[in-house]
Amino acid sequence: MTSNDLVHLARSLQFPAFEAAWSAAVQAPRAEDALRYANAIDALCERDMASKAVTYAMPMVEALAGKNLVDEAIEVAQRLLRRGAHNEALTQKMGALFQSRFSDEPWYPMVAQRSGLAAGATSTSLQEFDRMRRYTKGHVVYHQAGWGEGVVEEFHADRSEVTVRFANGRREDFPLDTVVQRFKSLPADDLRAMKLLALPELQRMASADPAALIRITAKLYRGTINSAQVKQELTPSVVTEKEWTSFWKQAKNAAAKDPWLRVEGSSTRPTFVMRAKPVGLAEEAETNLRHEVKLGAKVAVLRRYLERVQDDESRGQLLDLAARVVETALAEKKDSHAHVLDSLLFLTEHGRPSPVPPAQELRALLMGADGAFHPKAIDNLQTVESRVHAVGLLPEAMGEHWADRCASDLTEFPVSVMEATFQKLVDSGSGARLLDLWDRVAPYPKRHQLLCYLLCRAYADGVFEARNDKPTPVTVGRVMMHLARVLNEVRKGDMVSNRLLGRLTSLLAGKRGFLQRAFEGITREDLASYLGIAERGGEDFPQEIVDIVLRKVADSYPDLTAKAEKPFWEREELTFTSAEGLRRIKEEYNVLVGEKIPANSKAIGAAAALGDLSENSEWESAMEEQRNLTSRATEMDKTIRSARLIEDQEIPDGIVAPGTRVTLHEEESGKQRTYLILGPWDVNDDSTINYRAPIAHGILGLSVGETGNLPSPNGPIAVRIERVERAI
């Protein structure tokens, strides 16, 4: 039983359950639940159960105080005091709590004396003390006649004065009597107080809980507030003008479903009215269902309410309501097969009979009028649970040959249920036929990430052991390595790919250690292929996989990792260019130092002749240009000195390098591209690329037949080297 249940049980007067939950809370009270304890006491008082509220409150106040949660104990006790529900024991206890909590404050003696608390705890003295302490440091006060709201910065007990810093920034000293008589203290949850002390929390509520923000705002208008008043109170401090339209749309929708708010007026100019108490969950759900037209949306509403339900009675009421909604929809026959199936599965998932067999509706969802199979339609179901449930119904829905149909069309299944469908086929004894997908999936790990992993895992688990046409372990291991590289490239910001890479890494290098199986009797050529994939995977490629590959290389073919001479284009201190590119940059440099810099010097002299330099914009502009030109000249001089001609370098045959023309084949689209790779001063059309540009990084050093990657806005594009020719 949670602290949230206490309020519900108190409001519904379920005393046996309330007493049990309350006793458990008294045994181990928690600071974070203190407000809910107080709300439960309030709920009892609302139902004219003040005497019971006092009986329950006393042990809770003692328990909180015993844990040194004095502020929390005071909050619970004050709920009774404000409602006039108290006894002598509670009065004395609250006086002791006030003394324990505030006696060290410099203002305590004066406030205790003026309130009468110093002479003894009474209902009157406690209430007056509580009222006066809210004019001390850190509290917010409000002056209706003109000062507005402000924070008490100092309470000067020695001279009976208060210093207030107002919202407009003004700071004033007032006699204490003036503040107490003419200013109103604001509670911490008042919108005006929160703007001064808790503005970030209001801004968080604007995006995360707009209905709660509407309720706080409505309290300023005695519980009834219109749209114009909401905007007046919240902009621009809480919600900016730019964000208002988006916030308002979200707030209206949230308020319409909030149990504490009743919405009146038109949809464009609504008025929000605070209810004295929230409506019950089932009643509230039924009200909110009237705002939904489609059955799928209604089921989604019912799902949310069922997640909130705390007792069997409310749960039963919600499920009864769901059954009536489903029966009405079936009779009207206006909803899609997906929405109907969603509703049927919702009932069966919660132990209610389905008026129509769900498998019958699943077949209608998946099979088109022309007999075509549409497995992607499963994604039209509202929740993951419903989709997985639907997979379990496939044999009943599809009939005797369901496994053949699902196995052959598994690439068309949505990712959300692909693994569940795969496992269903394996569990039913039809896993071996899934190997028929290998040639359609394994060459394209980027396109079929999850299915590729599932096939590899099934191979490792021996699902295909009886198939004579199964691939070798070294082939499967190579596919896994390629898949790991693909997942590693796209995993940043993609939780699904990141999680799948973790599973694949475990399969390759964890306890199951498929890599060790793939390495049994591996040839030098195959191991070199594994090593190449790991190296192209980048620095963040899973280290567990890299370590196993490197150990195998060291044990079997150590020459594979012998350090090769660094290619000339990787010498970062030099810039490689064609003779034409070098001529072009030198010509630009000569124009800079021979024409632009001298012209700038003349401009500086002419500007200086205009007089007072402190207000001479022409002179300032010319000096700024001089700094830019001289800096550019220095940089160009340094770069030209480091330049080397590509024509003078030893360009390797058949290797992508500066000075070559390379033809690429895109693996996924089948398109071909041809690029001339030269230096940074040679690029003058789309077919010529700078060897230092990102587009060149993924292919430099590759040979014909090898694969690399080109960057694109939608992620890396896998390419294969078709042809490499020397261009200069």
N, C-alpha and C positions, 0 to 999 in steps of 0.2 A: 504494500500500500504506500503510495507516495504522498507528499505533502499537498499536491494538487487535489488528491482525493478528499482530503479533510474539508475543503471548502464545499465540494460537491455534496459530501455526506451531511455536512451541517445544513446546507441550504435545503436538502431534500428530507431532513429530519430522520435520517436512518441511524438512530441512536446506538444500537448494538455495534454496528460496524464502525460508527464514529468513535465510540468509546474505546474500542480495541485499537484503532489507528492512533487516536490521541494518546493513549497510554504508552504505545510504542514510541511515539515522538517525544513524550516527556522523559522517557528513559534515556534517549540519546538525541537531544535537541541540536539543531544545526543552525548556524548564523544565517546561511543562505536561504533558509526556509522560514525565518522569523516573520517576514511580511505575510506569508501564507497562514501562519498560525494566527496572526492578528486578523486576517481576512476571515478566517473560520469563526473567530469570536464575533466579528461584525455580522456574519451571516446568521448566527444564532440570535443576535439582538434584533436583526431585521425580521425574524420570524417570531418576535415577542417571547423569546426564551432567555431574557436577561439573567434570571436567577441561575439557570443552568450554565450560562456563559461565565458567570462569576465562579461557579464551582469548578469548571474546567480550567479557567484562566489561572487560578492561584497556583496550582502545582507547576504549570508551565512557566510562570513568572519566576518561581523558586528555582526551577531547573535551569533556566537561562542564566539567572543571576549566579547560580552555583558554578556555572562554567565561565564566569566572568564576562558574559555577554550582556552587559548592563544596558546598553542602548536598545538591544533587542527586547530585553525584559520590559523596559519602559514603554516601548511601542505597543506591546501586547496589553499592558496595564492601562495605557492611555485610551485604548479603544473603549474600554469599559467606563472610564472616567468621563469621557466626552458624551457617552450615552446615559450618564447618570446611573449606571449599573455598577455598584460597588458596595463593599461592607467595611467594617472597621479594620479587619485584618489587611485587606487590600490597601486601604488608605494609609495605614502605618507602613506597610511594605513599600508603597510608592514613595513616601516621604524618605525612607531610608535609601531607596535607590537614587533619588534626586541628590541626596547628600553625598552618597558614595561616588556618584558620577561627576558632580559639579563643585564639590567643596573646595577643590584646589584652584578653581577659577577665581581671578581677582574680583570679579563682579558678584560672586556668590553671596557674601555677607549682606551687601546692600539689597540685592534682589530678594533674598530670603526674608530680610527684615520688612521690606516694603510689601511683600506679598502676604505676610503673616505666617509663612512657613517656619520662621525662627521660633515662633511661640507654640508651634505644634502643627502636625499634619491634619488637615481637614479637607473635605472636598473643595471648599472655597479657596483655601490657601494653595492647594495643589494646582488647581486650575489657574489661579492668578500667577503663581510661580512659572508654570509652563508657558503662560502667555508672555510674561515679561522676559523670560530667557530667550525668546525668539527675536528680541531686539539687541542681542549681543553680537559680538564679532562673528562674521561668516554667514549670518542670516540675511535674507532679502526682505526689504520693506517697500511699501508702495504708498505714494501720496497722490490721491486722486485729483487734487485741485491744480496740479501743475508740475510738481517735481518728477512725477512718474516713479519708476522703480529704481532701487539702488541697493548696493551691498553695504552692510555695516562693516566698516574697516577697523574701527576702534570703539571700545566701550570704556569711557573714562569714569570709573567708579568714584575716584577722588573728587571730581568736580561735577558729577552727575550729567555728563555730556556724552553724545554719540557722534561719531564721524561717519558720514555716509558718502560713498562714491556712486554717483548716479550713472545710468546707462549712457547718457550723453557725455560722460567723462568729467563732469563737474563734481567737486569735492566740497562738502559743507559740514560744519559743526552745528549740532542742535542740542538744546537742553533735553534731557531724558524725558521729562514730562511732556514736552512738545511732541516727541517722536511717539511715545506710548499713546497719547491722546489723538494725534492727527494722522499718524501713519498706520497702515495695516501690515502686519507681518504676513509674509507669503510662505505657504508650505513648500517643501523641496520639490514636490511634483507639480507645482503651478507652472504654467507655460512661461510666465514672465520671469520667475525665478530660474527656471532651467535655461532660458536664453542667456542669463548672466553667468550661471555656474555650471551648466551641463549642455552647452550648445552642441558639442560633438555627438552626444547621445541623441539629441533631437534630430540631427542630420542623419544619424544611422537609422533612426526610426522612419524617417522619410522614405528611405529605400527598402528597409527590411520589414517594417511593420506600420504602414501608413494608417491603418485603421486605429491603432493605438494613439497615433499622433492626432488624429481627428478627435478622439475622445478627450485627450488632454486639452485641446483647443476649445472644444465645446464647453468645458467647465467654466471658461471665462464668461460664457453667455448663458449661465444657468442651465446648461444641458441641451440647449437648442441653438444651432448655428447654421447659417446659410453659406453658400459657396463664396460670396463676396467677402464675408467676414473671415472665412478660412484663409483666403488669399491675403487679406489685409494683415492677419496675424503672423503668417508664415513667410511672406516674401519681404525683403530679399534675404533676411538673416538665416532662416532655416532652409528654404528652397529658393534658389536663384530664379530670376525671370526666365533664363534660358532653359532651366530644367522644369519649369512649372507645368507645361502641357503634359509631359511624360508622367510627372508625379500625380497630377490631377486625375488622369485616366486610371492609373493604378490605384489611387486612393478611393475613387468612387466604386471600383469593383470590389476592393477589400471591405469597404464600409457596408456594402450591400450584403455581405456574408458574415459580418461581425455580430456575435450574439448580443453585444451590449448596445448596438446602434439600430435605430429604425430610420429608414430613408423615406422621406416624403418629398412631394413636389415633382418636377419634371426631371428627366435624365440630364438635361443641360444645366438646370439650375436646382439641384437638389437641396433639401434641408435635412440636416442630421439631428436626430433626437436621441439623447441618452436614455436607455431603459433603466428602470429602478433595479432590475435584476435581469440576468441573462435568460434567454429562453432555453428550454431543454434541448439536448442534442438531437433527438429524433424530430422534435417540433421545428428546430432550427433547420435541420437537413431538409425537411419537407418544404419549408418556406423557400430555401435556396434552390430546390429542384425546379421551382416555378420559373426561375431565371434561365433555365437550360431547355433547349428545344430537342437536341439530339440525344438518343439513348446513351451513346458513348460518353457524352459529357455528364449525364446523370449518374452513370456508374462511377465515373471518376470522382464526383462529389461524394457518393456513398462510400467509396474506398477511403477518402480522407476522413470522413466522420467515424468510420469504423476504427481507424487508427487512433482516434482520440478517446474512444469509449473506455470507461473504467469499470463498469459493472455489467453483469449478465443481463439484467433487466433492460438497460439501454441498448445493449448489443442485440437482444432479441427484437426490440422495437425497430431498430435500424434494418435488420434483416427482413422483418415483416414488410417494412416499407419497400425494400428492394424487390421482394417477391411481387408486390402489387405493381411496381413500376415495370417490371419485366413482363408480367401478364398483360398489362395495358399495351405495351409496345408490340407484343406478339399479335395481339388482336387487331391493332391498327395497321400492321405490316408496312410501315413507312421507313423503317431503319435498315441500314446496310447489314450484310451478313457479318461483317467484322464487329459492328456494335452489338448485334444480337448475340454473337458467340461470346463476346466479352462479358455480357450480362449473365449468360448461362454459366460460364466458367466461374464468375464471381459467386454465384449461388452455391455451386458444387464445392468450391474451395472452402466455403464456410459451413458446410454440412447441411445445406438446404437442397431439396430435390429440384431437379431441372424439369420444367414443363415440356421441354423438347430435348431429345438426345443431342448433346454438344457435338458428337462426331458427325451427325447429320448436317449440322450447320457448318462444321469445318469443311466438309466435302463441298458444300455449296460455295464456300469462300474460295477454295483452292481451284476448283474446276470451272473453266469458262463454259459459256453456252456451246462453243464449238468443240468441247472436249479437251481443250488445251490445259496444261498444268501450270498454275501460277503460284509457286511457293513464296514469292516475294510478298504476297498478300498477308502472310502471317504477321508482318511488321505493322499491319494496320490495327492490330490488337493493342490495347492501351498500356499494358504493363509487361515486364519481363516474365513475371510469374504466369500470366495468361499465355504468353507465347510458348514457354516451356511446357505448360500443361497441354497446349494444343499439340505439341510434338508427340506427347505420350498417347494422343488419340489417333495418330496417323494410321496405324494398322487397321483400326476399326473404320476410319473414315475412307481410306483408299482401297480397302479390300485385299484380296489374296496376293496381288502382285505389288503391294505397296513398297516393298524393299527395292525391287528392280527400278521402280519409277523414281524413288527418292535418291537412290545411289547414282543413277545416271544423270540426274538433274541437280545434284548437290551444289554445284557451282552457282546455281541460281537462287539458292536459299539465302535469306538475309543473315548477316553476320551474327545478329542477336540470338539466333537459334541454330546456327550451323554446328556448333560443338555438341549441343544436345541431340540434334538429329544424327550426327556422326556416331555418337555413343549409343543411341537407340539402335542403329543398324548393327553395331558391333555386338551389343548385348543380345540382340535377337538371332545371332549366328550368321548374319549376312555381311560381316566385316570384310571377308576376303574379296568380295566383288568390288570393294572401294578402290582396289589397286588399279582398276580400269581407268581411274581418273589421273593416274600418275603422269602420263605423257601430256595431259591437258593442263596440269597444275605445276609440276616441278620446274619446267623451264621458265616460269613466270612468277617467281616468289613475291615480287612487288605487287602484282595484281591479286594474288591469292594468298595473302600472308597467313591467315588463320588456317585455311584448308591445307596449305603446304605443311604447316607445323603438325596438324592432326595426322596427315598421312605418314610423316616421318615418325611421329610418336607411335602410331599403330605398327609400323615396320619394326621399331625397337621393341615393342611389346610382343612381337611374334604373330600378329594378326594375319600376316600374309605368308606365313611359313609354308603352307600347303601349295602355294602358287609357284609353278616352275619358271614363270616369266618374271619373277620379282627381280629388282635391281640388286647390284652388289652393295655390301655395306660401305665401300669407299665412295660409290656413287651417291648413296643417300647422305653420307656424311658431308660430301661436297655441296649438295643441295642445302643442307642445314647451315653450312658456313655462309653460303650466299644469302640465305634468309636472315641470318644473324646480322650480316652487313647491311641489308636493306632496312631491317628494324632499327638498327643503331643509327642510321641516317635520319629516320623520321621520328624517333622516340621523343625528342625534346618537345615538351608541351603536349605530348600525346600519351595520355595515361594508358590507353589500351595497348599501343605498340610497346610501351615501356614494360608493361606487365607480361606481354607475350615474349619479349626478349628475355626476361627473367626465367620464364618457364623453359624456353629453348636452351638457355645457358645451362640450366640444371640438367636437362636431358643430355646435353653434349659433355658437360664437364663435372656434373654432380655425382651422386652415388651410382646412378645408372651408367654413367661414363661411356656414352656411345662412341665418342672419339677413339677410345682405346680399341673398341671393336673394329672401327673403320681402319685403324692403323695396322691391323694384323696383315703382314705380307704386303704392305703398300709399296708401290714403286717410287723411284726417285721423281719421276715426272708428276705423279699424282700428289706426292708430298709437296713438291714445289708449287703446285696449284693451290693447295691448302695454305701454304705460307704466303703466297701472293694475295689471297683473299683476306687473310688476317692483317697484312700490311696495309692494304687499301682500305681497311675498315677504319683507320684513323686512330688517334691517340686514345679515344674513349671507347674503343672496341673492347668487349668484355675481356678483362685481363686473365680470367681463369682459362678461357679458350686459347688465348695467345700463349700462355705458359705451357700448356700441354703440347701445342704444335711445336714450340721452340725446343722442348725437351726431346720430342721425337726426332726433330731435325738434328739436334746435337748428338743423339745416340746413333742415328742411321746415316745421315748425309750431311755432316757438318759444313761441307763446302757450300751448301745453299745459302748460308748466312755470312760467307766471307765478304768482308767490306769491299764494295766496288768503288772504283774511282768516281769522284763526284762529277756529274755532267757539267759542262761549261756553263750552261744557262742557270745553274743553281748558285753561281758565285755572286752573292748579293752586292759585293763591293764594286762590281763592274756592270755596265749597261751595254747590252749587245744590240746592234742596229745594222741596217743595210747602209751601203755607201750613200744612197739617195736620202735615207733618213738622216744621216749625219750631216749631209749638205744642207738639208732643210732646217735643222736646229741651229746650225752655225749661222745661217742667213738670218734667222729670227734674232739670234744673239747680237749680230752686227747692227741690225736695225735698232735694237734696244739701246746699246751703248753708243752708237754713232748718231742716232737721231732723237730718240725719245728722251734720254737723260739730258742731253744738251738743251733740248726744247724746254724741259722742266726747269732747268737752271735759269733760263731767261724769264720764265713765268714767275719764279721766286723773286728775282730782282725787280720785275715790274710791280709785283704785289707789294714789296717792301717800300717802294717809292710812294705808295699811296698814303703813308703816314703811320699813325698809332697802330702798332701791331697787335695790341691787346684786343682790339675789336675789328680786326681785319680778316674777314672770312676768306678772301681770295688768297691771302698769304697762308692761312691755315690749311686750305685745300691743296695748295701747291706743295707745302711741306709734307702733307700726308702722302701725296702722289710720289714725292721723292723717296720716301721711306719704302714704299711698295716697289718702285722701279729698281732701286739699288739692291733690295733684298732679292728680287727676282734675278737680277744680273749675277749676283754672287752664287745663287743656287744653280743657274744655268752654266756658269763657268766651271763649277765643281763637277756637274754631271757630264759636260763635254769632255773634261779631262779623264773621266772614268770610262768613256765610250770605247768599245772595241767592235770591229766589223765582223758581222756574221760570216761574210765571205772568207775571212781568214781562219775560221774555226774548223775543227774536224767534225763534220756533221755525220753521225753514224747512219749507215744504210738501214732503211726499213724501220727506223725509230722516229716517233713523233718528236720533233725538236725545232727550235728556231731555224728558219731557212727552209722549211719543208711545207708542202701542200698535202693536207690530210683529208681523206674522205671518210665520213662517219655514217654508220647505220643506226638509227634509233630503234632499240629493241622492242618497244611497245607499239609505236605507231608505224614502223617500217619505213619512215622517211629517211632520205639521205641528205647530208650536208657536206660541203667542201669548204675548208678554210686554209688561208695562207698565213702561216705563223711567222711574224717578224718582230721588230722592236717597237718601243713605245712611240717613236717618231715616224713610223711607217704606216700607221693606221689611217686610211683615208676612204675606206668603204666598208660595207657590212661583211665582206668576205675575207677581210684581213683582220687578224686579231693580235693583240700585244701578248707576248709570251709571259708577261707578268700579270696579266688580267686573270680574274677567277675562272673565266671560261676555259682558259688554257691549262689550269692547274690539274684538272681531272684527267687529262689525256697525255701530257708531256711524259716522255719516256716509255710509252706503250708501243707494242709491236702489232703488226697485222694479226687480227683474230682475237686480240685481247679486248676486254671491256673496261670502260671507264664511265665517268659521270660528268654531265654538263649542268651547271646551275640554272634554275628557272624560278619564277615567282611561286610556282606550285610544287616546288621540291626538285630534287636531282632527277635528271633524265639519263637513264642508262643507255650508253652507246657502245657499238662495237667498231673497232678500227678495220676499215675495208681496204684502204690503199694509202701508202705513204710515198711521196715523190719529192726529190730534192728540187727546190724552186729557184735557188740562186747559187 
